[in-house]
Amino acid sequence: MSAMNDNTPKNIWLIAGETSGEMYGARLATELKDLAAKEGRDLHISGMGGIKMRDAGVDILVDSSELDVIGILEVFKHIFTFIRIFKYLVNKAKTERPDAVVLIDYPGFNMMLAKALHKAGIPVIWYISPQVWAWKKYRIKQLEQYCRKMLVIFPFEVEVYQDTTLDTEFVGHPLLEMVEARRDPAIVRDPDTVVLLPGSRSVEINRLLKPMLETATQLKKRHPALKFVLTAPREKIAKRCQEIYNCFKQRNPDVPDVTILTGETAKYQQLAGTGLAASGTVTVESAIAGLPLVVVYRINWISLLIAAPFIKLFRGFFTMANVIADKMVFEEFLQHHVRKEELIPALERVLPGGERRSEVEQDMANIKKLLSPDNRTGVLKYTAGKIYETVNQNNR
């Protein structure tokens, strides 16, 4: 793996706008700094992110904590904030001239940023491809134009770009090593614990937690031994979950006790017997950790109606774990199907002893194999090396 060919201090930007992207950005920053230190080179990393990236030594130019929004209407509510941040980053990049800007997922914002950076002559590396295979396929040509390198984390994505000149490489999924690194050998999976994972955004919690609680209430009546735990990514979300639970309990006193925790998702992906989760990165995490799920999602109806003509489910699924496996591993329910009448039997099929349990466990093991090219270890270190190589290129 080639390294930077001089001792000139390097400046790399990392741009992440969502919780999962920020998590990857933090680990990537650590690996980049380790590589630079081992080679005796000065490296400064700036960018957009949150507390995890700041703790990893990134000079935070924009705090992305409040930008983790979804849906067309939600984006419009924050449009002037996005415009202000966009202009700030573009002007800052033109002045500072970073050696490369690594865009981490967050396609709506980062696609516009990629265009502006390319126009300014600043190298763009995209890490974690936009889901162009599902919608807006015309963007494949735009990415080919704007990006110097595309580092993808799913094996099928190389095929998406095979008819372009874009330098694309499957580097493996960073969650493989992250999930394994936090695995506690002392934890034994409890078949009677069901973990609720309603999402990382307030808008998701507001739409999904009530039907989850309705499902838990009826499931407890059918399986009295079950215990329920809810884990939230941060205090603000946990507080909102508690408010919704308290309100629900006033109207439904038979709802089972639900322990609401913050920052315990990784633990309960290893400890719980079964999970009910919002669609997102957590489904891939859970597959790697070996936690069978039922997956749900709801978005604003107006957003759905606007976006529906442009969306085609890739391989027929919206849950990433299913897309990777190219089959239904986790049963998934969208919009009006997110109701207890459909969720209860789906959960019963994957509870320990359920009719789909063994099949799902085998499929999750297969997903782990698919996410690791040639059983590669050190995915993030490898990715950091590829970023170094790209920064060192002068031929484009």
Buried (B, 14 or more C-beta within 10 A) or exposed (E): EEBBEEEEEBBBBBBBBBBBBBBBBBBBBBBBBBBBEEEEBEBBBBBBBBEBBBEBBBEBBBBBBEBBBBBBBBBEEEEEEBEEBBEEBBEBBBEEEBBBBBBBBBBEBBBBBBBBBBEEEBBBBBBBBBBBBBBBEEBBEBBBEBBBBBBBBBBBBBEBBEEBEBBBBBBBBBBBBBBEEEBEEEEEBBBBBBBBBBBBBBBBBBBBBBBBBBBBBBBBEEBEEBBBBBBBBBEEBBBBBBEBBEEBBEEEEEBBEBBBBBEBBBBBBBBBBBBBBBBBBBBBBBBBBBBBBBBBBBBBEEBBEEBEEEEEBBEEBBBBBBBBBEBBBBBBBBEEBBBBEBBBEBBBBBBEEBEBBEBBBEBBEBBBEBBBBEEBEEBBBBBBBBBBBBBBEEEE
